[in-house]
């Protein structure tokens, strides 16, 4: 499964590291590409192990606002 998530308060390389860590800690995440300019995260994951809502929750728990 492939999803694109938009995050509004992602501005620095530290934000990218924090979000990448929050996403990659979930079982079933295959790949993650973060674009700071468009404020979008493209995630490829196995929806047998994790759902999109769980990924969004992980990002929000790291302190970021998902649009």
C-alpha positions, 0 to 999 in steps of 0.5 A: 500500500502506498499513501501520501501524508501532508504535514504542516509543521515540518521545517527542519532536517531535525523534523525530518529525522523525528518523523522518519524515526516515528514512521520507521518504528512501525512494523510493516513500513517498507519505505518512506520518502519525506519532501520538506518543500512540499511538506509531504511524506510518501510511505509504502507499507504492508497494510496487513501489519499497519493501517494508515491511521496508525501511521498518522497517529505515530506522526502526531505523537511525535508532535507534528500536525497531519493535514 
